[in-house]
Amino acid sequence: QGQHRNAALIDWYFGHLSAAAKEWDDAAVHFEASRSFHRSIDDTVGVAWLSGVLGWVHANRQDELAARSALVEAFGTYARVGIAAGLESALIGLAEFLRRRDPAAAAQAVAWFDYLCAEDTAPEQTEFAIIDEIRSAVGPVEARKVGDPADCASWATSLLSL
């Protein structure tokens, strides 16, 4: 299993490199391979986090069906399990997914990202760069004043089920 864990970590790393180069198809292949490993060891949090990242990648690939499916899995898991770790990545995926379809809803996803980051989570610097790019595309973002990760996950899940 150690070799498989290392392979999953390498796929995760190459997925990030591919995404940084905007090589979305390659990023999808690598992140999917990593998610498959996490699924095989019943790592619910790892699967949810990678599903959120895959939602962002598939949205950039303009594969609406794959993006929606990955995001539904991510937010459904966060709502069911009640965890906040990784939720920011799923919000980035959702904001990217909604950016062209519904800028107002994308702005709400950005507001959730900002709110949760201010609460006590620690997103990566690259997540801030990505969310700032989306923020500039969707226009004004009204700050959230209340909510918790479960509220956020439920909101996102209901939005994706439309």
Secondary structure, 3 states (H helix, E strand, C coil): CHHHHHHHHHHHHHHHHHHHCCCHHHHHHHHHHHHHHHHHCCCHHHHHHHHHHHHHHHHHCCCHHHHHHHHHHHHHHHHHHCCCCCHHHHHHHHHHHHHCCCHHHHHHHHHHHHHHHHHCCCCCHHHHHHHHHHHHHHCCCCCCCCCCHHHHHHHHHHHHCC
